[in-house]
Amino acid sequence: MEGRKTLFGGRMAVEARSGGGTGVSRLLRMCVALLLAGVAAVAVIGTAGGADYSFGERRNPRTLAGVTPGGDLLLVAVDGRAPGYSVGASFEEGAAVMDALGAAEAVNLDGGGSTGMTLDERLVTRPSDTTGERPIGDAVVLLP
């Protein structure tokens, strides 16, 4: 699957790309599960030092990852905080996006101003920070 899908009546712009089967598993120590065995199951996995997860109820930019039943990896960046373009997604809406894309398992990796996706050195999302891309300390990088 490659391309752009717009969900929720055009209020959410979603960039989605997938690659062939990968060996990625148990990569995260803490994340928010969105889909488990193909069923929406928004739940915190691991520990994050008592973090407040109420931000998951509000629409924000999101970075999502999932795996299809066939083993394809889905990486999704949901733009947000841009009325008229994309308002973002709550955790439940993120689960619905991943379900619509065919994921059997999915997690929310991060969100907010750190959400961004670059393909072939080209930024394909619209970061929500007014200054553009946010400096980050970690990233998911796929190499040929």
LINBEL-V68841 format. One line per field, one symbol per residue. ss: DSSP state (H for helix, E for strand, C for the rest). phi: phi as a letter, one per 40 degrees, with the letter a starting at -180 (. if undefined). psi: psi as a letter, one per 20 degrees, with the letter a starting at -180 (. if undefined). A space follows every 10 residues. Layout:
BEGIN
ss->???
phi->???
psi->???
END
This chain:
BEGIN
ss->CEEEEEECCC CEEEEEEEEE ECCCCCCCCE EEEEEECCEE EEEEEECCCC CCHHHHCCCE CEEEEEEECC CEEEEEEECC CECCCECCEC HHHHHHHHHH CCEEEEEEEE EHHHCCCEEC CEECCCCCCC CCCCCCCCCC CCCC
phi->.ahbbbbfgg cbcbbbbbbc dbccafcbca abcbbbfgbd acacbgbagg ccccccccca dbbbbabcdc gccbbbbbca gbdgbacgac cccccccccc cgccbabcca agcccabbbf gbcbbbdccc cgcccbcaac bbbc
psi->ppapqprlkj ioppppqqrr qrjpqlhqhp roqgppkjpp moqppaqkkk qojhiihqpr qqoqqrprhi jpppppporr kmpigpiaqr gghgghghgh ijqhpqqoga abiipqpppl jppjrnqiph jbpppqirqo ppq.
END
